[in-house]
Amino acid sequence: MFKKINLSPFSIEPEKGLNIEIGKKLRDLRSEKKLTLKQLAERTNLSVSLILQIERAESAASISTLKKIATALNTELKEFFGEI
């Protein structure tokens, strides 16, 4: 059904790879803005736990969740998909 993406030493499904890339981008953007998880959670009305799960690729973010985060980070939604 899906092609596997090879990331040494693991081989993962494309959806997981996408979640990893989005999580990395979220963490990078949050760090650039010098925001803590708690500060971002307050700005988005999302839980710290959910944001952390997205950053760790433990949870897939919905488009509406990513839009809230992008708005709070004063960036565009497409930033999460720039390298993908």
C-alpha positions, 0 to 999 in steps of 0.5 A, a space after each residue: 500500500 505505502 512505500 517505506 522510507 528508509 531512515 537508517 537504521 529504521 525503515 518507516 511508513 511515509 506517514 510517520 516520516 511526514 509526522 517526524 518532519 512536521 515535528 522537527 519543523 514545529 520544534 525549530 519554529 518554536 525555538 526560533 521564536 523562543 517560546 516554551 511549550 507552555 507559552 505555545 499551548 497558551 497561545 493556541 489553546 492546545 495542551 502542552 501534551 499534544 504539542 509535545 506529542 506532535 514534536 515527537 511524532 507520537 501524534 499526527 496533527 490535524 490541519 486545523 491544529 497546525 493552522 492554530 500553531 502557525 498563527 501563534 508562531 506568526 508563520 504560514 501553514 505551508 512552513 510545515 510542509 516546505 521540505 516535504 
